[in-house]
Each structure stands twice: as structure tokens, then as C-alpha cells.
């Protein structure tokens, strides 16, 4: 009665051995482990010959046999061509898709971080493990070196590229994440991909945007590439990214939002700005200014906010926009500032460079009642506008300073306007 069970067990064993043998035949090199033997900043260099039938292969790079054994710096080359540049890599695995010839040379370089001073931490094991496998037919169009948290994630990485229908766009997508390129070269690939406006690349770009391992200059280009797609559903994502702690990314998000009609961005931007504390409001509006984005209607709406802090920030921003609609609003609130600080309104008008602002401020400076308490701000704003007609009201204000310290400030304004001492 036990004979069938024994036969079945033997059959399974034979099949397992056969499967293992088939897998071994598929491997053309390795796995081979290369250790960091010379420590504390010294270079380690290895070279090996890899014979193969000409074709496309995957070089499987395991970044440390164990997760804690990842080298500080590593570079790898095949036939003199770098497939990993000399850098730190946080990925557990890297898959390089590359064409191999009949005879190939593999080079591996590694080193520790150079320790500061005379301190020497315990030398823990550090290594990489390399295996060379034929590439599956389904991945025959892939080229480059792609980092992953697990080897099983390779299929998802490949699928992300294969879903892009335009071959040129797919290659640029691969270049945008390939670790054989510098971050600047990867950013340039995203820029070129953006120029193609390939709609089937949008999902790939979103995944790239949300990848914490992506360099900031690459992520900044991704913001612009997503905006170029023109999809309104991306507006909330880009608006939130104005708050990104990296200036390159936050400014790129603001620039990207400027590609949309203001009517599409106004509600979301207003909601985000009004939800922030005072410090982050300032930072967000500075980001918008640095990006050259001019959402005039949105900022005018904020300038009329019942929150005086929000209103004053928005008023200051309106002046630097140098937009007729922004100047119109500042002129409107000049004499009826409401909750806005009139000193900020005057300073903002000085920044507009608009002749209408000059006329309005000259008239107020000449009126002893309307200028009371605002003399210094009026003089400074008129100096910025640069109209020499301001000499007369400034001289009058010097003769009748609102408080002792104001006289010196007004004389300084006179010197800046006229190029001579009062």
C-alpha cells in the first residue's frame, strides 16, 4: 500500500531536480559575491569574464547579501560601459537590461564612506551579489538599470514602461529612472518626455512623482510634465506640492499650475492657502512669486479676506505681480483699506511700476491730512516708482515730520530719489 506514495514522492523529487537544473542552465553567470575587503574609504576593484550567446540579458545586482551589508558606494561596468555610476544606492536590488556579446568583461568597484578624523567604526560585512540571466521575451524592449525593493517588483517596473505606447516616450521613461545616468541626465529625460505629451505616460509619471527615492531635480521636472498633460484631476496634487520642503519641487509645482486657466485652479489654491498657518502661508505665497505664477483673481480674493493676516500677505503679493488688474485692486483699497494695513497697500503700489500708482501716491503725499502717519511709506514708494515730481511732497514732509525719527528716513528717501543730500 505504501508503494504508490513512495513512487509519487520520487516523481516529485525528480521534477524538482529537473526544474532546478533548468533554472541553473538559464543562469549564464553567478551568483557571485563581491566583498568590500579594503575598508575605510579604500577602493575595491574586481573584474570577471562573462561568456554568453549574443542577446539581451538581465544583470541582477543584489545590494548586499543581507540588507545591512549594502556597500556605501558602488559602481559596476560591462564592457567598459557603466551600468551603475559611483554612488550610494538605497535599493535592495537593481536589474540592468543590456545587450551582451560572446565575450564580456564585468567590473565592480566598491568602497566605504571615508570616516572623519581617527574614528573607525567596526567593519561590518559589505558586498554585492551579481547574477546574469537571459531577459524574458516579454521584456525585450527594456534597456537601463532599475532599482527595486524586491526582485518580485521587476514585473511591475517593466509593466510601467510597457504600458507607454510611444516607443520614444517609453525609452525616455526608462532613461528618467535608469541608475546608469546622473540625476541631471534623468531630469533631462523627463523634460524630453514632457515635450512628447504622451498621454499613456501619465500613470508612469504619477508613480515617479510619488517615489520617495526620486531625486529632487527629477521630481521637479515630473511636476512640469504632469501639468503639461493638462489633466484637471492633477490640480489638487500640484497645489499641495507647493508646500513641498524642497524649493525646486515646490516652485516647479507652482509653475506647472500656471499652465492651467486660473478659473480651474482658483478654488483649490484658495482652499489650501486658507488652511495653512501664518508661517506656511508666507512660504506658499513666496513660492508662487518665485515661480512667476500670477493667479491674480485668486490673490485679489485673498486680499479681501476677513482674516487681516491673509489680506495683508495677499496685498503685498499684488504689487509684485505688475498686472493691471492687481493695480486696479490696490488703487481701489488705497483710500478704503478696510482690514488691510494702509502702509502695505502703499508699498505694494510702489512695486507695481504703474503710472496710475504714481499719480495716486503723489496726490496722497501732497495732502497733509491723507498722508498723516504714512509719510515714510509714501516717500519710499515714490522713490521706487522713480518720478522726480515726488521731490516737492517729500521736501514738505521733511519740513513737517510726523515723529522725530521720520525726518532721517525722509531725508534718506530724498537722497535716493534725487541723488543728492537734502
DAWO-V599786 format. One record per residue. N is the residue number from 1. SS is DSSP state (h for helix, s for strand, l for the rest). PSI is psi in radians with two decimals (999 if undefined). D_LAST is the distance of its C-alpha to the last C-alpha in Angstrom with 1 decimal. Layout:
BEGIN
<<N:SS:PSI:D_LAST> <N:SS:PSI:D_LAST>>
END
This chain:
BEGIN
<<1:l:-0.46:118.9> <2:l:-0.25:116.1> <3:h:-0.80:116.6> <4:h:-0.66:114.3> <5:h:-0.70:111.5> <6:h:-0.75:111.8> <7:h:-0.74:111.9> <8:h:-0.75:108.8> <9:h:-0.75:106.9> <10:h:-0.70:107.9> <11:h:-0.80:106.8> <12:h:-0.67:103.3> <13:h:-0.75:103.1> <14:h:-0.77:104.0> <15:h:-0.68:101.4> <16:h:-0.74:98.7> <17:h:-0.73:99.6> <18:h:-0.72:99.6> <19:h:-0.71:96.2> <20:h:-0.71:94.8> <21:h:-0.71:96.3> <22:h:-0.71:94.9> <23:h:-0.69:91.4> <24:h:-0.64:91.9> <25:h:-0.52:92.8> <26:h:-0.48:89.6> <27:s:2.12:87.5> <28:s:-0.21:87.3> <29:s:2.33:85.4> <30:s:-2.96:84.9> <31:s:2.38:83.9> <32:s:2.29:82.8> <33:s:2.31:80.6> <34:s:2.13:78.1> <35:s:2.63:76.9> <36:l:1.76:73.9> <37:l:-0.79:75.9> <38:l:2.07:73.4> <39:l:3.10:70.8> <40:l:0.90:67.3> <41:l:-0.16:65.4> <42:l:2.59:68.3> <43:l:2.43:69.2> <44:s:2.23:72.5> <45:s:2.29:73.9> <46:s:2.66:77.0> <47:s:2.50:78.8> <48:s:2.64:81.7> <49:s:2.40:83.8> <50:s:1.68:84.1> <51:s:2.52:86.9> <52:l:2.68:86.9> <53:l:2.34:88.2> <54:l:2.34:85.4> <55:s:-3.01:83.5> <56:s:2.30:80.7> <57:s:2.82:80.6> <58:s:2.17:78.6> <59:s:1.96:77.5> <60:s:2.00:77.4> <61:s:1.99:75.0> <62:s:2.05:75.4> <63:l:1.36:72.3> <64:l:2.20:74.2> <65:l:-0.66:77.9> <66:l:2.67:76.7> <67:h:-0.62:73.2> <68:h:-0.05:72.1> <69:h:0.31:73.2> <70:l:2.30:70.4> <71:l:2.69:69.1> <72:l:-0.82:65.4> <73:s:2.48:65.0> <74:s:2.54:67.5> <75:s:2.62:67.9> <76:s:2.42:71.0> <77:s:2.60:72.0> <78:s:2.12:75.0> <79:l:0.71:76.1> <80:l:0.02:72.8> <81:s:2.15:70.7> <82:s:2.25:68.6> <83:s:-0.28:69.5> <84:s:2.21:67.2> <85:s:2.81:64.2> <86:s:1.79:63.5> <87:s:3.05:61.9> <88:l:2.51:62.5> <89:l:2.18:64.5> <90:l:-0.19:64.9> <91:l:2.55:67.7> <92:l:-0.63:71.3> <93:s:2.67:72.7> <94:s:2.30:71.6> <95:s:2.08:73.7> <96:s:2.14:73.3> <97:s:2.09:75.0> <98:s:2.55:75.8> <99:s:2.26:78.4> <100:s:2.63:80.7> <101:l:-2.97:83.0> <102:l:-0.72:86.4> <103:s:2.34:85.0> <104:s:2.63:81.6> <105:s:2.16:79.6> <106:s:2.28:77.8> <107:s:2.43:75.2> <108:s:2.25:73.6> <109:s:2.38:70.8> <110:s:2.75:69.6> <111:s:2.74:67.7> <112:l:2.84:66.5> <113:l:2.39:62.9> <114:l:2.03:62.0> <115:l:2.66:61.9> <116:l:2.45:59.1> <117:l:-2.42:60.0> <118:l:0.17:63.7> <119:l:2.35:64.3> <120:l:1.87:67.2> <121:l:2.76:68.1> <122:l:2.37:71.8> <123:l:1.56:72.6> <124:l:2.68:73.7> <125:l:2.42:75.5> <126:l:2.41:73.4> <127:s:2.97:74.9> <128:s:2.65:75.1> <129:s:2.20:78.3> <130:s:2.33:78.8> <131:s:2.50:81.4> <132:s:2.21:81.9> <133:s:2.60:83.5> <134:s:2.47:84.2> <135:l:2.43:81.8> <136:l:2.57:83.4> <137:h:-0.58:83.9> <138:h:-0.30:81.7> <139:h:0.41:78.7> <140:l:-0.31:79.4> <141:l:-0.06:76.1> <142:l:2.46:74.0> <143:l:2.41:72.1> <144:s:-3.11:69.6> <145:s:2.08:69.3> <146:s:2.24:68.8> <147:s:2.56:68.2> <148:s:2.70:70.1> <149:l:-0.48:70.8> <150:l:2.72:74.5> <151:h:-0.51:76.8> <152:h:-0.36:78.1> <153:h:-0.13:74.6> <154:h:-0.68:75.2> <155:h:-0.75:76.8> <156:h:-0.70:73.8> <157:h:-0.83:71.5> <158:h:-0.74:73.7> <159:h:-0.63:74.1> <160:h:-0.67:70.3> <161:h:-0.72:70.3> <162:h:-0.36:73.6> <163:l:-0.20:72.4> <164:l:2.06:69.8> <165:l:-0.59:71.7> <166:l:2.06:69.8> <167:h:-0.67:70.9> <168:h:-0.70:67.6> <169:h:-0.68:65.7> <170:h:-0.71:68.1> <171:h:-0.69:67.6> <172:h:-0.63:63.8> <173:h:-0.74:64.3> <174:h:-0.75:66.4> <175:h:-0.54:63.8> <176:h:-0.28:61.1> <177:h:-0.03:63.0> <178:l:2.29:65.0> <179:l:0.01:64.5> <180:l:-0.10:65.2> <181:l:2.71:61.7> <182:l:2.89:58.3> <183:h:-0.60:56.1> <184:h:-0.70:53.9> <185:h:-0.62:57.1> <186:h:-0.69:58.2> <187:h:-0.70:54.9> <188:h:-0.61:55.2> <189:h:-0.70:58.7> <190:h:-0.70:57.5> <191:h:-0.76:54.9> <192:h:-0.65:57.8> <193:h:-0.68:59.9> <194:h:-0.69:57.2> <195:h:-0.48:57.3> <196:h:-0.36:61.0> <197:l:0.78:60.4> <198:l:1.91:63.9> <199:h:-0.58:64.6> <200:h:-0.10:67.4> <201:h:-0.07:64.9> <202:h:-0.77:63.0> <203:h:-0.70:65.2> <204:h:-0.78:64.8> <205:h:-0.65:61.0> <206:h:-0.72:61.1> <207:h:-0.68:63.3> <208:h:-0.71:60.9> <209:h:-0.67:58.0> <210:l:0.04:59.8> <211:l:2.04:61.0> <212:l:-0.27:59.3> <213:l:-0.08:60.2> <214:l:2.34:58.1> <215:l:2.64:55.1> <216:h:-0.70:51.7> <217:h:-0.55:50.9> <218:h:-0.77:54.2> <219:h:-0.61:53.8> <220:h:-0.76:50.4> <221:h:-0.57:52.2> <222:h:-0.69:54.9> <223:h:-0.82:52.4> <224:h:-0.70:51.4> <225:h:-0.69:55.1> <226:h:-0.72:56.2> <227:h:-0.66:53.5> <228:h:-0.51:54.6> <229:h:-0.48:58.0> <230:l:0.19:56.5> <231:l:2.10:58.8> <232:h:-0.43:57.3> <233:h:-0.23:59.2> <234:h:-0.18:56.8> <235:h:-0.82:53.7> <236:h:-0.68:54.2> <237:h:-0.83:54.7> <238:h:-0.62:51.6> <239:h:-0.75:49.6> <240:h:-0.52:50.7> <241:h:-0.24:49.9> <242:l:-0.40:46.2> <243:l:0.08:46.6> <244:l:2.39:48.2> <245:l:-0.33:46.8> <246:l:2.12:46.6> <247:h:-0.61:43.4> <248:h:-0.71:45.3> <249:h:-0.81:47.9> <250:h:-0.71:45.7> <251:h:-0.68:43.4> <252:h:-0.66:46.5> <253:h:-0.75:47.9> <254:h:-0.72:44.8> <255:h:-0.71:44.9> <256:h:-0.70:48.6> <257:h:-0.47:48.0> <258:l:-0.25:45.7> <259:l:-0.34:48.9> <260:l:2.67:50.4> <261:l:2.45:49.7> <262:h:-0.55:47.2> <263:h:-0.48:49.9> <264:h:-0.45:52.1> <265:h:-0.27:49.6> <266:h:-0.86:47.8> <267:h:-0.79:50.4> <268:h:-0.75:50.9> <269:h:-0.76:47.2> <270:h:-0.77:46.4> <271:h:-0.76:49.4> <272:h:-0.82:48.4> <273:h:-0.71:44.7> <274:h:-0.31:45.7> <275:l:-0.13:48.3> <276:l:2.73:45.8> <277:l:2.98:44.2> <278:h:-0.73:40.4> <279:h:-0.78:40.0> <280:h:-0.48:42.2> <281:h:-0.84:40.6> <282:h:-0.82:37.3> <283:h:-0.73:39.1> <284:h:-0.75:41.1> <285:h:-0.60:38.1> <286:h:-0.69:36.3> <287:h:-0.78:39.5> <288:h:-0.76:39.6> <289:h:-0.78:36.0> <290:h:-0.51:36.8> <291:h:-0.20:39.9> <292:l:0.20:38.2> <293:l:2.38:40.5> <294:l:1.29:39.1> <295:l:1.31:41.5> <296:h:-0.88:39.4> <297:h:-0.68:42.1> <298:h:-0.80:42.8> <299:h:-0.62:39.2> <300:h:-0.75:38.7> <301:h:-0.70:41.8> <302:h:-0.58:40.4> <303:h:-0.39:37.1> <304:l:0.19:39.4> <305:l:2.61:41.2> <306:l:-0.26:42.1> <307:l:1.96:41.1> <308:h:-0.54:37.3> <309:h:-0.83:36.9> <310:h:-0.78:38.5> <311:h:-0.73:36.5> <312:h:-0.67:33.1> <313:h:-0.80:34.1> <314:h:-0.69:35.2> <315:h:-0.80:32.1> <316:h:-0.62:30.0> <317:h:-0.58:32.4> <318:h:-0.67:32.4> <319:h:-0.77:28.9> <320:h:-0.23:29.7> <321:h:-0.54:32.9> <322:l:0.82:31.1> <323:l:2.37:34.2> <324:h:-0.71:34.3> <325:h:-0.63:36.6> <326:h:-0.74:34.2> <327:h:-0.71:31.3> <328:h:-0.79:33.7> <329:h:-0.69:34.5> <330:h:-0.71:30.9> <331:h:-0.62:30.2> <332:h:-0.70:33.3> <333:h:0.05:32.4> <334:h:-0.81:28.7> <335:l:-0.24:29.7> <336:l:1.17:32.9> <337:l:-0.30:32.2> <338:l:-2.15:35.3> <339:l:-0.18:35.7> <340:l:2.54:32.8> <341:l:2.09:29.5> <342:h:-0.46:27.0> <343:h:-0.66:24.2> <344:h:-0.64:26.3> <345:h:-0.76:27.0> <346:h:-0.80:23.3> <347:h:-0.73:22.8> <348:h:-0.71:26.0> <349:h:-0.62:25.0> <350:h:-0.53:21.9> <351:h:-0.24:24.4> <352:h:-0.51:26.7> <353:l:0.26:25.0> <354:l:2.25:26.8> <355:h:-0.54:25.5> <356:h:-0.61:27.1> <357:h:-0.68:24.9> <358:h:-0.83:21.8> <359:h:-0.76:23.3> <360:h:-0.72:24.3> <361:h:-0.60:21.0> <362:h:-0.75:19.1> <363:h:-0.73:21.8> <364:h:-0.68:21.5> <365:h:-0.52:17.8> <366:h:-0.21:18.3> <367:l:1.94:21.1> <368:l:-0.48:20.3> <369:l:-0.87:23.8> <370:l:-0.45:23.9> <371:l:-0.14:20.6> <372:l:2.19:21.4> <373:l:-0.10:21.3> <374:l:0.23:20.1> <375:h:-0.84:16.3> <376:h:-0.78:15.4> <377:h:-0.71:18.2> <378:h:-0.78:17.3> <379:h:-0.80:13.7> <380:h:-0.74:15.2> <381:h:-0.71:18.1> <382:h:-0.58:16.2> <383:h:-0.76:14.4> <384:h:-0.70:17.9> <385:h:-0.44:19.2> <386:l:0.34:16.8> <387:l:2.11:16.8> <388:l:-0.23:13.9> <389:l:-0.26:15.2> <390:h:-0.17:13.4> <391:h:-0.82:10.1> <392:h:-0.90:11.6> <393:h:-0.55:13.0> <394:h:-0.73:10.1> <395:h:-0.74:8.1> <396:h:-0.68:11.6> <397:h:-0.57:12.1> <398:h:-0.70:9.1> <399:h:-0.44:10.9> <400:l:1.13:14.2> <401:l:2.48:14.1> <402:l:-0.45:17.7> <403:l:2.73:18.1> <404:h:-0.77:16.4> <405:h:-0.34:15.8> <406:h:-0.51:14.1> <407:h:-0.79:10.9> <408:h:-0.69:10.3> <409:h:-0.66:11.6> <410:h:-0.65:9.5> <411:h:-0.63:6.1> <412:h:-0.70:8.5> <413:h:-0.73:9.6> <414:h:-0.78:6.5> <415:h:-0.71:6.6> <416:h:-0.60:10.3> <417:h:-0.79:10.6> <418:h:-0.23:8.8> <419:l:0.39:9.5> <420:l:2.83:6.5> <421:l:2.63:3.8> <422:l:999:0.0>>
END
